[in-house]
Amino acid sequence: MRITINVPDEIIRQLREHVIKEGKSLSSLIAEFIERGIKETKRRTARDNILRTAGRARIDNNALRMLDEMRSEDDRA
């Protein structure tokens, strides 16, 4: 798909340097950077959701004791 966007001159200069260094077309490089940005945004959102959920979780007071018991049972097996 063809679109038109306005990009600051400095960013275009940096993109052109990457084009030369990577040996890719400007279009493929821009698409790659956009895809990375989208993936990173999704990752960050998922991480924030996990941390927010974990912050509301309750931990059983006996959790460490239970973990130690499970570990010692594994050692015996």
Secondary structure, DSSP 4 states (H G I P E B T S, - for coil): --------HHHHHHHHHHHHHHT--HHHHHHHHHHHHHHHHHHHHHHHHHHHHHHH----TTHHHHHHHHHHHHHH-
